[in-house]
C-alpha cells in the first residue's frame, strides 16, 4: 500500500486493532469511542470474522469515507483498512486472501 498525503508523517495517526465480535453493537460502540478519542487517519481492523452485507453494514456505521477489505473466509480472517479520503490517498498495490 502506498500513501500520498498532505499530512506531516509525524501527525499521521494509525489505529490497528485485532478485533473480536466486529458484528456486535458493543464492538461498534467501543470502536466509535476509540475513534473519538484517538482520531486516527487510518484504521486497521484485523480478524473481523465478518464479510459481505454484514461487513457493509458495520463499515457504513464507522464513519470513515474509504475502505479496502479482505473478507473473512468462513469464521477466520478478515482485514479492513479504513481512512478519511479528505486527509490522504491510499493505493492498494497487492492483496491476497492470506494477508
RADANOR-V611713 format. One line per field, one symbol per residue. phi: phi as a letter, one per 20 degrees, with the letter a starting at -180 (. if undefined). psi: psi as a letter, one per 40 degrees, with the letter a starting at -180 (. if undefined). burial: # if it has 16 or more other ideal C-beta (glycine too) atoms within 10 Angstrom, else .. Layout:
# RADANOR-V611713
phi=???
psi=???
burial=???
This chain:
# RADANOR-V611713
phi=.dccbeffgfefdcddceebmfeeffgffffffffffelfecccddlfmcbmfffgffgfefnefcbccdffdmdcnoccccbeffdbcdceebbcgeb
psi=hihhieihdeehhhhhhgihfeeiddddddddddddddfidhhhhifdeiabddddddddedeidiihhhiihbfiahhhhiihdedihihhdiiide.
burial=..............#.#.#..#....##..#...#....######..####...#..##..#.#..#.##.#....#######....#.#.........
